[in-house]
Amino acid sequence: MENSRPQVRPTAEGWTQKLGPDGRPSLQFASPKRGKPPVHLADLTVEQRRERMTELGLPAFRAAQLSTHYFTHYTADPAQMTDLPAAGREELVAGMLPPLLTEVRRLATDKGDTIKFLWKLHDGALVESVLMRYPGRITLCVSSQAGCGMNCPFCATGQAGLTRNMSTAEIVDQVVRANRAIAEGELGAPEHDNERVTNIVFMGMGEPLANYARVMDAVRTMVAPQPDGLGMSARHITVSTVGLVPAIQKLANEKIPVTFALSLHAPDDELRDELIPVNSRWKVDEALDAARAYFEATGRRVSIEYALIKDMNDHAWRADLLAAKLNERGRGWVHVNPIPLNPTPGSIWTSSEPAVMREFVRRLEEAGIPTTLRDTRGKEIDGACGQLAAADA
């Protein structure tokens, strides 16, 4: 059966992939120049926040009060900030906590355990984040860019190319707004008091490592103790990439023990060149070497993300090749997450058959690779990032 299964080639459906002069899919690393969002408290270091208060002729400790409201109570409403002097309070809050994300739309699953937000940024760009409740944890999938320049043919976000990088505060504000929604009971009945987002995955719109400086500043703010930041665990923050090797090497030197995820999706260069165009720049082996080096530098086990796409990348020999490449680099350093692709009726981009998925996982496990078939969330609410924004654009 295995040998008789077809090999489907990746191709963009319903849109035209931008090609460079060499005929290959074009890659866009530099963010287009657009008007910058207003500077926000979350863009500033703790020291810069204090300096800003002094510049405004206010005591430096007002910065900590503002930070407490924003990072601990998840509010930017001056009416709730009664510890600030009434005179000038609204102006201060408007200047330090300007609105960054305007909610355009939200969709929730019937069970209420998943909410997808569509946000409009100050310049009209659209981004998405997805809030998901699981037993014992609440995960938020955040965007790091408006659009994406990596031009992967299966990705809704990549269709329009890169609009711009998101600012540090625009990234952080997605978490604050999600925590506000949780506090207001919008994610269903709480499991305990003071529930909030526990896990962050940078798997929304954009290539996180192409917006490296702002993503890392956002991570530092997420892990800074409250009220300076959100007081989250770095180990519960996952930064993913399609394989920007120099940035992976940089991430390994940050000494922030985030979880690193490599979106591989194919173990052979022939298919991955077409599936993930950045593979024309850094090949499978280079990306895996960088991932292994991340493990060696941090001691943090690496995740390999692998979307299982029917008759395209789900052949048993690819599971064997993936296992061989991972085992060549040692044992105990990696974990594979095969993900059934959200099915699109009539498209070549659809999920593998259950029996094929089971065989793919079995082969990896038989080779000693820890493997977890991932739960897919949000099929009924266009859970794959970019789908809502593409519909609204």
C-alpha positions in Angstrom: 0.0 0.0 0.0 2.8 2.4 1.0 4.5 2.2 -2.3 1.3 2.7 -4.3 0.3 5.9 -2.4 0.7 9.0 -4.6 3.2 11.9 -3.9 1.2 15.1 -3.9 3.4 18.2 -4.6 2.9 21.4 -2.6 1.2 24.2 -4.5 -0.7 27.3 -3.4 -4.4 27.0 -3.9 -6.7 30.0 -4.5 -3.8 32.5 -4.6 -0.6 33.1 -6.5 2.7 32.5 -4.7 5.1 35.4 -5.2 8.2 34.2 -7.0 11.7 35.9 -7.2 13.7 36.4 -10.4 15.2 32.9 -10.0 11.7 31.4 -10.2 11.7 30.4 -6.5 9.2 31.5 -3.9 10.4 34.9 -2.7 11.3 35.5 1.0 10.8 38.7 2.8 12.9 39.3 6.0 12.8 43.1 6.3 9.7 44.7 7.7 8.1 47.3 5.4 8.3 50.9 6.7 5.0 51.9 8.2 3.9 54.4 10.9 5.0 53.0 14.2 2.5 52.2 16.9 2.4 54.6 19.9 5.0 53.9 22.6 3.5 51.9 25.4 4.5 51.0 28.9 5.3 47.5 27.8 7.8 48.8 25.2 9.9 50.3 28.0 12.3 48.7 30.5 11.5 49.2 34.2 14.2 52.0 34.3 12.7 53.7 31.2 9.3 53.7 32.8 10.6 55.4 35.9 12.5 57.9 33.7 9.3 58.6 31.7 7.4 59.5 35.0 10.2 61.9 36.0 10.1 63.5 32.5 6.4 64.1 33.1 7.1 65.8 36.4 5.7 62.8 38.4 7.2 60.7 41.2 9.0 57.7 39.7 6.9 55.3 41.8 3.9 56.1 39.6 5.5 53.7 37.0 5.1 50.8 39.4 1.5 51.7 40.1 0.7 51.8 36.4 2.6 48.5 35.9 0.6 46.9 38.7 -2.7 47.8 37.0 -1.6 46.6 33.6 0.5 43.5 34.4 -1.4 42.3 37.5 -5.0 43.6 37.1 -4.9 43.5 33.3 -6.6 46.9 32.9 -5.9 50.1 31.1 -9.1 51.7 32.4 -8.2 54.9 34.4 -11.5 54.7 36.3 -10.1 51.6 38.1 -6.8 53.3 39.0 -8.0 55.1 42.1 -4.5 55.1 43.7 -3.5 57.6 41.0 -4.4 61.3 41.6 -7.6 62.1 39.8 -6.2 65.3 38.3 -4.3 64.3 35.1 -5.0 60.5 35.6 -6.8 60.1 32.3 -4.1 61.9 30.4 -1.4 59.9 32.1 -3.1 56.6 31.3 -3.8 57.6 27.7 -0.1 58.5 27.3 1.4 55.4 29.0 -1.2 52.8 28.1 -2.5 53.8 24.6 -4.9 51.4 23.0 -2.9 49.0 20.7 -5.4 46.2 19.8 -9.0 46.9 18.8 -11.2 43.8 18.9 -12.8 43.3 15.4 -14.3 39.9 16.0 -14.1 36.9 18.2 -15.3 33.3 17.6 -15.7 30.7 20.3 -16.2 27.0 20.2 -19.5 25.5 21.4 -17.8 24.2 24.6 -16.3 27.7 25.2 -12.8 26.3 25.8 -11.3 28.0 22.7 -11.7 31.7 21.7 -10.2 33.2 18.6 -9.6 37.0 18.6 -9.2 39.1 15.5 -7.4 42.4 16.4 -7.0 45.6 14.4 -3.7 47.4 15.0 -3.4 51.2 14.9 -2.6 51.3 11.2 -5.5 48.9 10.2 -3.3 45.8 10.0 -5.1 42.6 11.2 -3.7 40.0 13.5 -5.1 37.0 15.5 -4.6 35.2 18.7 -6.2 32.0 20.0 -6.9 31.3 23.7 -7.3 27.6 24.6 -8.3 26.0 27.9 -6.9 22.5 28.6 -7.1 20.6 31.9 -4.6 22.3 34.2 -3.4 25.0 31.8 -4.5 27.8 29.6 -2.5 28.4 26.4 -2.5 31.5 24.2 -1.2 31.4 20.7 0.2 34.8 19.9 1.1 36.6 16.6 4.5 38.3 16.2 4.0 39.9 12.8 1.1 41.2 10.7 1.3 38.9 7.8 4.4 36.8 7.1 7.2 36.9 4.6 8.1 33.2 4.6 5.7 32.4 1.7 4.8 28.8 2.7 2.2 27.6 0.2 -0.1 26.0 2.8 -0.3 29.0 5.1 -3.2 31.5 5.1 -1.0 34.1 6.7 1.6 34.0 4.0 -0.8 34.8 1.2 -0.6 38.6 1.6 3.2 38.7 2.5 4.6 40.6 5.4 2.7 43.8 6.4 5.0 44.7 9.2 6.6 43.5 12.5 4.6 43.9 15.6 5.9 46.0 18.4 6.9 44.5 21.8 3.8 46.0 23.4 1.5 44.7 20.7 2.8 41.2 21.3 2.5 41.5 25.1 -1.0 43.2 24.9 -2.4 40.0 23.4 -1.6 38.2 26.7 -3.0 41.1 28.8 -6.2 41.2 26.8 -6.5 37.4 27.1 -6.0 37.5 30.9 -8.7 40.2 31.0 -11.1 37.9 29.1 -10.3 35.0 31.5 -10.8 37.2 34.6 -14.2 38.2 33.2 -15.3 34.6 32.8 -15.3 34.5 29.1 -13.3 31.2 28.8 -15.9 29.3 30.9 -16.0 28.3 34.5 -12.6 28.8 36.2 -10.7 25.8 37.7 -9.4 28.0 40.5 -9.1 31.7 41.6 -6.9 34.2 39.7 -6.8 32.1 36.6 -4.6 33.5 33.8 -2.7 32.4 30.7 -0.1 29.8 31.8 1.4 28.9 28.4 2.4 31.0 25.4 3.1 29.6 21.9 4.5 31.9 19.3 2.7 30.0 16.6 0.2 32.7 15.5 0.8 35.0 12.5 4.3 35.7 11.4 7.8 34.1 11.8 8.9 35.0 15.3 12.6 34.9 14.7 12.2 37.3 11.8 11.1 39.9 14.4 13.8 38.8 16.8 14.5 41.8 18.9 10.8 42.6 19.7 9.9 39.0 20.3 12.8 38.6 22.8 11.8 41.9 24.5 8.2 40.6 24.8 9.5 37.3 26.2 11.6 39.2 28.8 8.5 41.1 29.8 6.4 37.9 30.0 8.9 36.3 32.4 9.7 39.4 34.5 8.1 39.1 38.0 4.9 41.0 38.5 4.3 44.0 38.6 7.3 44.6 36.3 6.0 42.1 33.8 3.6 39.1 33.7 5.5 36.8 36.0 5.3 33.8 33.7 7.6 30.8 33.4 10.0 30.8 30.5 9.7 27.0 30.3 6.0 27.5 29.4 6.8 29.8 26.5 7.4 28.2 23.1 9.2 30.1 20.4 8.8 28.5 17.0 10.5 29.0 13.6 10.5 27.6 10.1 14.3 27.4 10.4 16.1 30.8 10.5 19.4 29.2 11.5 21.4 32.3 12.5 18.5 33.4 14.8 18.2 29.9 16.3 21.9 30.2 17.2 21.3 33.6 18.7 18.3 32.3 20.7 20.5 29.6 22.2 22.8 32.3 23.6 20.0 34.3 25.3 20.1 32.1 28.5 16.3 32.3 28.7 15.1 28.7 28.9 12.1 29.0 26.6 10.9 25.9 24.8 12.2 25.9 21.2 10.1 24.4 18.4 11.2 23.8 14.8 8.4 23.6 12.2 10.0 21.0 10.0 7.1 19.4 8.1 9.5 17.3 5.9 12.8 15.5 6.6 14.0 15.6 2.9 15.2 18.8 1.2 13.5 18.0 -2.0 10.0 18.3 -0.5 10.9 20.9 2.1 12.3 23.3 -0.5 8.7 23.5 -1.9 6.8 23.2 1.4 8.9 25.7 3.4 10.7 28.1 1.0 13.2 29.2 3.6 14.7 25.7 3.2 16.3 27.1 0.0 18.5 29.2 2.4 19.1 26.8 5.3 18.6 23.1 4.6 17.1 20.4 6.8 20.4 19.3 8.3 21.5 22.8 9.1 18.2 23.5 10.9 18.5 20.2 12.8 22.1 21.0 13.7 21.0 24.4 15.1 18.2 22.8 17.0 20.6 20.2 18.5 22.9 23.1 19.5 20.0 24.8 21.2 19.5 21.7 23.4 23.2 21.6 24.2 23.3 25.3 25.2 20.1 25.2 27.3 19.4 21.6 28.3 15.9 22.2 27.0 14.4 19.5 24.9 13.5 20.7 21.4 10.1 20.2 19.8 9.8 19.2 16.1 6.5 20.3 14.7 5.3 18.2 11.8 1.9 18.9 10.1 0.6 15.6 8.6 -0.7 16.4 5.1 -2.4 13.6 3.1 -0.2 12.0 0.5 2.3 14.9 0.7 4.6 14.4 3.7 3.0 11.5 5.6 4.7 8.5 3.9 6.2 5.9 6.2 9.7 6.3 4.6 9.6 9.9 5.7 8.9 8.9 9.3 12.0 6.5 9.1 14.1 9.3 7.5 13.1 11.8 10.2 13.9 9.3 13.0 17.3 8.5 11.5 18.2 12.2 11.2 17.2 12.9 14.8 18.9 9.8 16.2 22.1 10.7 14.3 22.3 13.7 16.6 21.9 11.7 19.8 19.1 10.6 22.0 16.9 12.4 24.6 17.2 15.8 23.0 14.1 16.0 20.9 10.3 15.4 20.9 8.2 15.2 17.8 4.7 16.7 17.6 2.8 15.4 14.5 -0.2 17.6 13.9 -3.2 16.6 11.8 -3.7 19.5 9.4 -7.0 21.3 9.7 -8.9 19.7 6.8 -10.1 21.8 4.0 -12.7 20.0 1.8 -11.6 19.5 -1.7 -8.1 20.8 -1.1 -4.7 19.0 -1.4 -4.0 20.6 2.0 -5.9 18.1 4.1 -5.2 15.9 7.1 -3.7 12.4 6.7 -5.9 9.4 7.1 -6.1 8.1 10.7 -4.3 4.8 9.8 -1.5 6.7 8.1 -1.1 8.9 11.1 -0.9 6.0 13.4 1.7 4.3 11.2 3.8 7.5 11.1 3.8 7.8 14.9 4.4 4.1 15.3 7.6 4.2 13.2 8.9 7.2 15.1 8.2 5.6 18.5 9.8 2.3 17.3 13.0 4.2 16.6 13.0 5.6 20.1 11.7 9.1 19.3 9.3 10.5 21.9 6.2 11.4 19.9 2.8 13.0 20.7 0.1 13.3 18.2 -1.2 16.9 18.8 -4.7 17.8 19.6 -6.1 20.2 17.0 -8.3 23.0 18.3 -10.6 25.4 16.6 -11.6 23.7 13.4 -15.1 25.2 13.6 -13.7 28.7 14.2 -11.0 28.7 11.5 -8.4 27.8 14.1 -5.4 27.9 11.7 -3.9 31.4 12.1 -4.5 33.7 9.2 -7.9 32.3 8.2 -9.9 35.0 10.0 -7.7 37.9 8.9 -7.7 36.6 5.3 -11.5 36.5 5.4 -11.8 40.1 6.8 -9.0 41.7 4.7 
